[in-house]
Amino acid sequence: ATQQGDGFLLRLGAQHGHRWPTKDYGGEQEQYKGAFVMEPTRLGVIDDVHVCDFAGLYPSIMRTWNMSPETLLGPGGDVPACRLPYEGATQRFRLDRRGVVAMARDHLLNLRSEFTRKSDAAEPGSPDQVAFNRLSQGCKICVNSFYGIVGSPWTRFFSWAVAEGVT
């Protein structure tokens, strides 16, 4: 999914006048803080445990805050921007134009809805239903790979500030 996401972001960026430079991947790689993982306080079967699973959490965060490598701003400046809402956050993202990652997410989720609608309308078990279901799942997997793409130092989209800001 990373290769498809990478290619999709490159093409979408080019359509909107943005090009990403090729990067040199040699030497030490930057590390960023990941999500907080709480250690269990007890082991075994535990009653009254509740689980919250937020659909597409990281892609939704990236869309909400317009988080994309090309929308990241330095400190100061007159460009309309949002700052991440946690203590000590320095990441700022421009608001005067949509980020390529946010545009890609919206486009693929709209496409997924279309494929899901066609899958639901197709005869159960038919080749069309299977094909549209696979296309729908492919869109979902690609959208969910965007965080991995910006968080990997081996892609041209790597951004320490974006990856850490999402988590």
Secondary structure, DSSP 8 states (H G I E B T S, - for coil): -HHHHHHHHHHHHHHTT---------S-------------SS-S--SS------TTHHHHHHHHTT--GGGEE-SS-SS-EEE-SSTT---EEE-SS--HHHHHHHHHHHHHHHHHHHHHHS-TTSHHHHHHHHHHHHHHHHHHTHHHHHH-TTSTT--HHHHHHH-
